[in-house]
């Protein structure tokens, strides 16, 4: 793992500590790296209805987008699970639409070896504007 990946991992583990997960107790942190080198943090935020829970990856992405960022290179996701935990389907979809085929690195607080993917490996047949746009 290179030093940049290690640094992004530490940012994701830090963000995980801010998670609000009183129901599942499953804390997730994300660190989204822009192409200019800025990092946006996210943690999962649960509520009693579960359906309104927001994942760490989406929190980081929406924070970055709301600050005007549009170009991203990598997102690191960290949990304390028994195994590495990739982004859920809705997160993969939003990451694809706004970040393209970025690097997704998965990390654990339990000394499990990290894994790195391109988003296209986690979302092999994405739905996006190129899927449904009519030729002009």
Secondary structure, DSSP 8 states (H G I E B T S, - for coil): --HHHHHHHHHHHHHHTT-B-TTT----EEEEEETTS-EEEEE-B--TTSTT-B-HHHHHHHHHHHTT---EEEEEEEE-SSS-----HHHHHHHHHHH-S-EEEEEETT----EEEEHHHHSTT---HHHH----
